């Protein structure tokens, strides 16, 4: 169960909204597995599938194959949760939390906030059942991020603080930095105590510089410098420092791994939006043209919405050759006929 603090502060992210009743398919699968024994191999398979789905999400966005992840949860993961017992139970629930968390991330990327919230809260409940505080903190952090993005910064801050509370028993420095960065972003978004937001951001950078573990593939330990640059950019944006935000987001885009197409495209469109706010449409156009292959490959309604907003904002600047080229690119992406050589 969610703790009392989280339940009170989450508001629309209530446990009632998180209730996912078993489907007919789930009940049928349960009937065939009631005598099955759950072992380490089942946990390993679930974690392997989480990695496969995560890799696909990084390359192609949350709008690609979300039904496959949902079906995997219903047909393969849920039945095991109902029959798992003994020492394997916590590991199985933690692995299930990873897949559920990923499903939430994909739903958020596909602009299905209600569904994303239900998945995230379910991931919190699974992690709590598994006594996996790092996974619990991860899911709470994503709820915080979504709350801020949806325009609920106070709720976002409460959820970010709840994420930090989950780590009080101990956590890798890198994970703590990741959560502290979210607290800085959420606090900045509330408009209260900007100096404390900067202090939290400074603590994030300090912790990251002294991280006691290398970046890992796990959800809870993959915070790197480029992630910090993104977080710093969003925090400074919320504080009204557009030049600082642009500098950090540009650094985040420039240092992303080739496999991080979705994230690079998302951060790049945020960078272009800030450049437009600074009345530099040609810079925004150049940024998007540099991301042409990523923008064409990624399927994300969140990204699609931002690109539409960008096109609307630079209408009066389309006489500029660079803006005109970028506009043709975005038009082709919108029409599903993307040509990266426009």
Secondary structure by P-SEA (a helix, b strand, c coil): cccaaaaaaccccccccccccccaaaaaaaaacccccccaaaaaaaaaaaaaaaaaaaccccccaaaaaaaaaacccaaaaacccccaaaaaaaaaaaaaaaaaaaaaaacaaaaaaaaaaaaaaaaaaaccaaaaaaaaaaaaaaaaaaccaaaaaaaaaaaaaaacccccaaaaaaaaaaaaaaaaaaccaaaaaaaaaaaaaaaaaaccccccccccccccaaaaaaaaaaaaaaacaaaaaaaaaaaaaacccccaaaaaaaaaaaaaaaaaaaccaaaaaaaaaaaaaaaaacccaaaaaaaaaaaaaaccccccaaaaaaaaaaaaaaaccccccc
